[in-house]
Amino acid sequence: MPEANNWLGPVSWRRLHWLWITLVVLVLDLWTKGWADAALTLYQPVEILPFFNLTLAYNEGAAFSFLAGAGGWQRWFFSIIAVIASVVILVWLLRGRDGPVVALALALILGGALGNLWDRIVHGHVVDFLDFHWAGWHFPAFNVADMGISVGAALIILDMFMAGRRSHD
């Protein structure tokens, strides 16, 4: 299909196939959060490994519970940010100027952003349940959406470093 030139700029519709990854992340995220919400008791850890628990937690804030106790306005603030970020990521993906690593990264980030957006809109909080810990220190609980966002961000950073190496060769 030829590239279209519209308000998005030149769009490569061939890149729509990357949205399958977005869909997989979104479905897996929503399914695992639904399971965690039904099977776990809030803030009661279930030990899986000496360093890993399943612990249901509700996060009304952003990453690391930023603004969690802000009184409720943050739900809509973070939802608006997620919508804007999702549109920007989708446009970036469809403009198709980057290679497959960045396309994969954008698809992962988009799936994660949409998963957490769904939680904020439907539940008023994000459902977290993956709890890693060591020697009494707990990493903040997270979910599949957060993994998609984190892996996607890491891939973009990796691609930037690799692009820098390619330009120096």
N, C-alpha and C positions, 0 to 999 in steps of 0.2 A: 504494500500500500504506500503511495507516495506521502512524503512529508507534507503536513498542512502548515500554513502560515496564518495564524490568527492572533488573538490577544495574548496567547501563551508564548508567542514567538514560534520558531520552527519546532514542530512536534514530531517525534519519531514514534508512531503508533506501534511499531514493532516492539517497543520496550514495555508494552502492556503485559507481556508474559511474566515479567518480574513481580507482578501483583499476585501471582499464585503464592509466592513466598509470604507476602503480606497476609494473605488469607489464611495460610497455614499457621503463622504466628498468632493471628487474631483468634482463630478457632481453638487452637491449643491453649492459649491464654484464658479465654472465657470458660472453656471446659474445665481446666485445672482449678481455676478460681471457684467455679460452681461446686466442684468436688470438695475443695478445701472448706468452703463455707458450710456445706452440708455435713461433712465427716468430722471436722475438728471443732473443738471448743475454744472460744476466744481466749487467747493468751495462755493456753494450756499446752505446753510443748509435748510432742510425741517424739521420743528419741529414735532415730533411725541408725545413726552412726555416732561414735563418740564426739564427733565435731559437727554433726548435722541433725537438726530437729525439723519437724513440721510443726509450725506454730502459727495459728490463725491470728492475724493482726489487721486492724483497719487503719488506714493512713488517710487522714483528711487533708494532709498537706502535700508537698511535693517530695522530691528526693530527700531522704534522711529525715522525713517528717517536717521539713521546712514549712513554717506557718501552719502547722497542724492545729494549734489552738487559737486561731485568729478569729473565731466567731462565726464562720460559715461563708463569708464573702469569698474566701479563697477557692471554694468549690467552683464557682463560676469564673473566677479569674483564671485558674489553671485550665478550666475547660476551654475558655476562649483562646488561651495560648496554644493548647493542643490542636484546636481547629485550625488556627493560623499556621502552625508548624506543619500540620498534615497537608494543607494545601500547598505550602511552599515545597515540601518534600515531593509531593506528587508532581508538581510542575517541574522541579529539578530532574526527577526521574524521567518524565516524558520528553523533556528537551533533549535528552540523550547525548550529552557532550562528553560524558565520562565513560570509562570502561566498565567491565563486568563486576569488578570488585566494589566500585562505588554504587553501581546499580543494586547489587546484593545488599550492601549496607543500607541504602535508602529504603529498600523493601522491608528489611528487618526493623528499622527504626519506625517506619510507617505502621507496621503491624503492632508494634509495642505502644506507640502513641494512641492508636485507635482502641486498643484493649483497655488502657488506663482511662481514656476518655469515656468509654462505655461505663466503666465503674463509677466514675465521678457523676455522670449524668443520671444513671439508673439508681445507684446506691448512696450517693453522696460522699463516698470514700473509695479508696483503692484497696482491694483485697490483696494482702501479702501473706505468704505462708512458708517461704523457704528461709530457714534460719540457720546460718553457719556460725559456729562459735569455737573459741579456743581459749583455754585457761581462764574462763570466766568472762571473756570479752566476746560480745555478740556483734557480728556485722549486722547492720539494719536488715530486717526481713524484706524480702523482695518476691517477685513473681516472674512468670514467663515473659510478660510484656517488658519488664525491666531488663531481662536478659537480652531480648531482641534489640532494645535501645542501646544497651551497653556493647554488645557484640558489633552492632552496626557502627557505633561511634568509633570503636577500636579499629574496625576495617577501614573507615575513612582516614583515620590517623595513619594507619599502616600504608595505605595507598599514597598518602602525601609524602611519607618518607621514601617509599619506593619510587615515586615520581621524581623526587629530588636526586636519588641515586641514578636514575636513568638519564637525567639531564646532565649529570656530571661525567657520564661514561663516554 
